[in-house]
Amino acid sequence: MSSYLPGTASLIEEIDKKLLVVLRDGRTLIGFLRSIDQFANLVLHRTIERIHVGKKYGDIERGIFIIRGENVVLLGEVNTENEANPALIKVPIDEILEMQREEQVQKQQEEELKKKALKERGLHLTDHSILDDYC
């Protein structure tokens, strides 16, 4: 029977396991947890940054990665059995980076269209995050 560990102490059980970490800035990292502290700062080893666009992905090797605990949005163990048979298609990193850039340009264009439509209706917003709530 395992005992309950409160707070970041529960991460001790995840040491040396392969984890997926989603950061506040949207990046996805996969690596082996080597160290933690009381602030949930993490040290990942053999880390890759995985970039997803649609059903395709690409990996960038990052090596040892230190993550500030306040930047972690999601953390979970990677099921290594399912990892060998992903539902996604792996593509070369140059290709996925170009796809990501195109996706960002498209989102930016959509944002500009939203701003223009609101401006035509007499709304002049300076906080662009508000647009997502109304459009």
Contact map, one row per residue, 1 for C-alpha under 8 A:
111000000000000000000000000000000000000000000000000000000000000000000000000000000000000000000000000000000000000000000000000000000000000
111100000000000000000000000000000000000000000000000000000000000000000000000000000000000000000000000000000000000000000000000000000000000
111110000000000000000000000000000000000000000000000000000000000000000000000000000000000000000000000000000000000000000000000000000000000
011111000100000000000000000000000000000000000000000000000000000000000000000000000000000000000000000000000000000000000000000000000000000
001111111100000000000000000000000000000000000000000000000000000000000000000000000000000000000000000000000000000000000000000000000000000
000111111100000000000000000000000000000000000000000000000000000000000000000000000000000000000000000000000000000000000000000000000000000
000011111100000000000000000000000000000000000000000000000000000000000000000000000000000000000000000000000000000000000000000000000000000
000011111111000000000000000000000000111100000000000000000000000000000000000000000000000000000000000000000000000000000000000000000000000
000011111111000000000000000000000000010000000000000000000000000000000000000000000000000000000000000000000000000000000000000000000000000
000111111111110000000000000000000000000000000000000000000000000000000000000000000000000000000000000000000000000000000000000000000000000
000000011111111000000000000000000001000000000000000000000000000000000000000000000000000000000000000000000000000000000000000000000000000
000000011111111000000000000000000001000000000000000000000000000000000000000000000000000000000000000000000000000000000000000000000000000
000000000111111000000000000000000000000000000000000000000000000000000000000000000000000000000000000000000000000000000000000000000000000
000000000111111110000000000000001000000000000000000000000000000000000000000010000000000000000000000000000000000000000000000000000000000
000000000011111110000000000000011110000000000000000000000000000000000000000000000000000000000000000000000000000000000000000000000000000
000000000000011111000000000000011100000000000000000000000000000000000000000000000000000000000000000000000000000000000000000000000000000
000000000000011111100000000000011000000000000000000000000000000000000000000010000000000000000000000000000000000000000000000000000000000
000000000000000111110000000001111000000000000000000000000000000000000000000011000000000000000000000000000000000000000000000000000000000
000000000000000011111000000001111000000000000000000000000000000000000000001111000000000000000000000000000000000000000000000000000000000
000000000000000001111100000111100000000000000000000000000000000000000000011111000000000000000000000000000000000000000000000000000000000
000000000000000000111110000111000000000000000000000000000000000000000001111100000000000000000000000000000000000000000000000000000000000
000000000000000000011111011110000000000000000000000000000000000000000001111000000000000000000000000000000000000000000000000000000000000
000000000000000000001111111110000000000000000000000000000000000000000011110000000000000000000000000000000000000000000000000000000000000
000000000000000000000111111000000000000000000000000000000000000000000011100000000000000000000000000000000000000000000000000000000000000
000000000000000000000011111000000000000000000000000000000000000000000010000000000000000000000000000000000000000000000000000000000000000
000000000000000000000111111100000000000000000000000000000000000000000000000000000000000000000000000000000000000000000000000000000000000
000000000000000000000111111110000000000000000000111000000000000000000000000000000000000000000000000000000000000000000000000000000000000
000000000000000000011110011111000000000000000000111000000000000000000000000000000000000000000000000000000000000000000000000000000000000
000000000000000000011110001111100000000000000011110000000000000000000000000000000000000000000000000000000000000000000000000000000000000
000000000000000001111000000111110000000000000011110000000000000000000000000000000000000000000000000000000000000000000000000000000000000
000000000000000001110000000011111000000000011111000000000000000000000000000000000000000000000000000000000000000000000000000000000000000
000000000000001111100000000001111100000000011110000000000000000000000000000000000000000000000000000000000000000000000000000000000000000
000000000000011111100000000000111111000001111000000000000000000000000000000000000000000000000000000000000000000000000000000000000000000
000000000000001100000000000000011111000001111000000000000000000000000000000000000000000000000000000000000000000000000000000000000000000
000000000000001000000000000000001111100001110000000000000000000000000000000000000000000000000000000000000000000000000000000000000000000
000000000011000000000000000000001111111111100000000000000000000000000000000000000000000000000000000000000000000000000000000000000000000
000000010000000000000000000000000011111111000000000000000000000000000000000000000000000000000000000000000000000000000000000000000000000
000000011000000000000000000000000001111110000000000000000000000000000000000000000000000000000000000000000000000000000000000000000000000
000000010000000000000000000000000001111110000000000000000000000000011100000000000000000000000000000000000000000000000000000000000000000
000000010000000000000000000000000001111111000000000000000000000000011100000000000000000000000000000000000000000000000000000000000000000
000000000000000000000000000000000001111111100000000000000000000001111100000000000000000000000000000000000000000000000000000000000000000
000000000000000000000000000000001111100111110000000000000000000001111000000000000000000000000000000000000000000000000000000000000000000
000000000000000000000000000000001111000011111000000000000000000111100000000000000000000000000000000000000000000000000000000000000000000
000000000000000000000000000000111110000001111110000000000000000111100000000000000000000000000000000000000000000000000000000000000000000
000000000000000000000000000000111100000000111110000000000000001110000000000000000000000000000000000000000000000000000000000000000000000
000000000000000000000000000000110000000000011111000000000000111100000000000000000000000000000000000000000000000000000000000000000000000
000000000000000000000000000011110000000000011111100000000000111110000000000000000000000000000000000000000000000000000000000000000000000
000000000000000000000000000011100000000000000111110000000011111000000000000000000000000000000000000000000000000000000000000000000000000
000000000000000000000000001111000000000000000011111000000011110000000000000000000000000000000000000000000000000000000000000000000000000
000000000000000000000000001111000000000000000001111100001111000000000000000000000000000000000000000000000000000000000000000000000000000
000000000000000000000000001100000000000000000000111110001110000000000000000000000000000000000001100100000000000000000000000000000000000
000000000000000000000000000000000000000000000000011111111100000000000000000000000000000000000001000100000000000000000000000000000000000
000000000000000000000000000000000000000000000000001111111000000000000000000000000000000000000001001100100000000000000000000000000000000
000000000000000000000000000000000000000000000000000111111000000000000000000000000000000000000000000000000000000000000000000000000000000
000000000000000000000000000000000000000000000000000111111000000000000000000000000000001110000000000000000000000000000000000000000000000
000000000000000000000000000000000000000000000000000111111100000000000000000000000000000111100001000000000000000000000000000000000000000
000000000000000000000000000000000000000000000000011111111110000000000000000000000000000111100001000000000000000000000000000000000000000
000000000000000000000000000000000000000000000000011100011111000000000000000000000000000001111001100000000000000000000000000000000000000
000000000000000000000000000000000000000000000001111000001111100000000000000000000000000000001000000000000000000000000000000000000000000
000000000000000000000000000000000000000000000001110000000111110000000000000000000000000000001000000000000000000000000000000000000000000
000000000000000000000000000000000000000000000111100000000011111000000000000000000000000000000000000000000000000000000000000000000000000
000000000000000000000000000000000000000000000111100000000001111110000000000000000000000000000000000000000000000000000000000000000000000
000000000000000000000000000000000000000000001111000000000000111110000000000000000000000000000000000000000000000000000000000000000000000
000000000000000000000000000000000000000000111110000000000000011111000000000000000000000000000000000000000000000000000000000000000000000
000000000000000000000000000000000000000000111010000000000000011111100000000000000000000000000000000000000000000000000000000000000000000
000000000000000000000000000000000000000011110000000000000000000111110000000000000000000000000000000000000000000000000000000000000000000
000000000000000000000000000000000000000011110000000000000000000011111011000000000000000000000000000000000000000000000000000000000000000
000000000000000000000000000000000000001111000000000000000000000001111111000000000000000000000000000000000000000000000000000000000000000
000000000000000000000000000000000000001111000000000000000000000000111111000000000000000000000000000000000000000000000000000000000000000
000000000000000000000000000000000000001110000000000000000000000000011111000000000000000000000000000000000000000000000000000000000000000
000000000000000000000011100000000000000000000000000000000000000000111111100000000000000000000000000000000000000000000000000000000000000
000000000000000000001111000000000000000000000000000000000000000000111111111000000000000000000000000000000000000000000000000000000000000
000000000000000000001111000000000000000000000000000000000000000000000011111000000000000000000000000000000000000000000000000000000000000
000000000000000000011110000000000000000000000000000000000000000000000001111100000000000000000000000000000000000000000000000000000000000
000000000000000000111100000000000000000000000000000000000000000000000001111110000000000000000000000000000000000000000000000000000000000
000000000000000000111000000000000000000000000000000000000000000000000000011111000000000000000000000000000000000000000000000000000000000
000000000000010011110000000000000000000000000000000000000000000000000000001111100000000000000000000000000000000000000000000000000000000
000000000000000001110000000000000000000000000000000000000000000000000000000111110010000000000000000000000000000000000000000000000000000
000000000000000000000000000000000000000000000000000000000000000000000000000011111110000000000000000000000000000000000000000000000000000
000000000000000000000000000000000000000000000000000000000000000000000000000001111111000000000000000000000000000000000000000000000000000
000000000000000000000000000000000000000000000000000000000000000000000000000000111111100000000000000000000000000000000000000000000000000
000000000000000000000000000000000000000000000000000000000000000000000000000000111111110000000000000000000000000000000000000000000000000
000000000000000000000000000000000000000000000000000000000000000000000000000001111111110000000000000000000000000000000000000000000000000
000000000000000000000000000000000000000000000000000000000000000000000000000000011111110000000000000000000000000000000000000000000000000
000000000000000000000000000000000000000000000000000000000000000000000000000000001111111000000000000000000000000000000000000000000000000
000000000000000000000000000000000000000000000000000000000000000000000000000000000111111110000000000000000000000000000000000000000000000
000000000000000000000000000000000000000000000000000000100000000000000000000000000000111110000000000000000000000000000000000000000000000
000000000000000000000000000000000000000000000000000000111000000000000000000000000000011111000000000000000000000000000000000000000000000
000000000000000000000000000000000000000000000000000000111000000000000000000000000000011111100000000000000000000000000000000000000000000
000000000000000000000000000000000000000000000000000000011100000000000000000000000000000111110000000000000000000000000000000000000000000
000000000000000000000000000000000000000000000000000000011100000000000000000000000000000011111011000000000000000000000000000000000000000
000000000000000000000000000000000000000000000000000000000100000000000000000000000000000001111111000000000000000000000000000000000000000
000000000000000000000000000000000000000000000000000000000111000000000000000000000000000000111111100000000000000000000000000000000000000
000000000000000000000000000000000000000000000000000000000000000000000000000000000000000000011111110000000000000000000000000000000000000
000000000000000000000000000000000000000000000000000000000000000000000000000000000000000000111111111000000000000000000000000000000000000
000000000000000000000000000000000000000000000000001110011100000000000000000000000000000000111111111100000000000000000000000000000000000
000000000000000000000000000000000000000000000000001000000100000000000000000000000000000000001111111110000000000000000000000000000000000
000000000000000000000000000000000000000000000000000000000000000000000000000000000000000000000111111111000000000000000000000000000000000
000000000000000000000000000000000000000000000000000010000000000000000000000000000000000000000011111111100000000000000000000000000000000
000000000000000000000000000000000000000000000000001110000000000000000000000000000000000000000001111111110000000000000000000000000000000
000000000000000000000000000000000000000000000000000000000000000000000000000000000000000000000000111111111000000000000000000000000000000
000000000000000000000000000000000000000000000000000000000000000000000000000000000000000000000000011111111100000000000000000000000000000
000000000000000000000000000000000000000000000000000010000000000000000000000000000000000000000000001111111110000000000000000000000000000
000000000000000000000000000000000000000000000000000000000000000000000000000000000000000000000000000111111111000000000000000000000000000
000000000000000000000000000000000000000000000000000000000000000000000000000000000000000000000000000011111111100000000000000000000000000
000000000000000000000000000000000000000000000000000000000000000000000000000000000000000000000000000001111111110000000000000000000000000
000000000000000000000000000000000000000000000000000000000000000000000000000000000000000000000000000000111111111000000000000000000000000
000000000000000000000000000000000000000000000000000000000000000000000000000000000000000000000000000000011111111100000000000000000000000
000000000000000000000000000000000000000000000000000000000000000000000000000000000000000000000000000000001111111110000000000000000000000
000000000000000000000000000000000000000000000000000000000000000000000000000000000000000000000000000000000111111111000000000000000000000
000000000000000000000000000000000000000000000000000000000000000000000000000000000000000000000000000000000011111111100000000000000000000
000000000000000000000000000000000000000000000000000000000000000000000000000000000000000000000000000000000001111111110000000000000000000
000000000000000000000000000000000000000000000000000000000000000000000000000000000000000000000000000000000000111111111000000000000000000
000000000000000000000000000000000000000000000000000000000000000000000000000000000000000000000000000000000000011111111100000000000010001
000000000000000000000000000000000000000000000000000000000000000000000000000000000000000000000000000000000000001111111110000010000010000
000000000000000000000000000000000000000000000000000000000000000000000000000000000000000000000000000000000000000111111111000000000000000
000000000000000000000000000000000000000000000000000000000000000000000000000000000000000000000000000000000000000011111111100000000000000
000000000000000000000000000000000000000000000000000000000000000000000000000000000000000000000000000000000000000001111111111100000000000
000000000000000000000000000000000000000000000000000000000000000000000000000000000000000000000000000000000000000000111111111100000000000
000000000000000000000000000000000000000000000000000000000000000000000000000000000000000000000000000000000000000000011111111000000000000
000000000000000000000000000000000000000000000000000000000000000000000000000000000000000000000000000000000000000000001111111000000000000
000000000000000000000000000000000000000000000000000000000000000000000000000000000000000000000000000000000000000000000111111100000000000
000000000000000000000000000000000000000000000000000000000000000000000000000000000000000000000000000000000000000000000111111110000000000
000000000000000000000000000000000000000000000000000000000000000000000000000000000000000000000000000000000000000000000110011111000000000
000000000000000000000000000000000000000000000000000000000000000000000000000000000000000000000000000000000000000000100000001111110100000
000000000000000000000000000000000000000000000000000000000000000000000000000000000000000000000000000000000000000000000000000111110000000
000000000000000000000000000000000000000000000000000000000000000000000000000000000000000000000000000000000000000000000000000011111110000
000000000000000000000000000000000000000000000000000000000000000000000000000000000000000000000000000000000000000000000000000011111111000
000000000000000000000000000000000000000000000000000000000000000000000000000000000000000000000000000000000000000000000000000000111111100
000000000000000000000000000000000000000000000000000000000000000000000000000000000000000000000000000000000000000000000000000010111111110
000000000000000000000000000000000000000000000000000000000000000000000000000000000000000000000000000000000000000001100000000000111111111
000000000000000000000000000000000000000000000000000000000000000000000000000000000000000000000000000000000000000000000000000000011111111
000000000000000000000000000000000000000000000000000000000000000000000000000000000000000000000000000000000000000000000000000000001111111
000000000000000000000000000000000000000000000000000000000000000000000000000000000000000000000000000000000000000000000000000000000111111
000000000000000000000000000000000000000000000000000000000000000000000000000000000000000000000000000000000000000001000000000000000011111
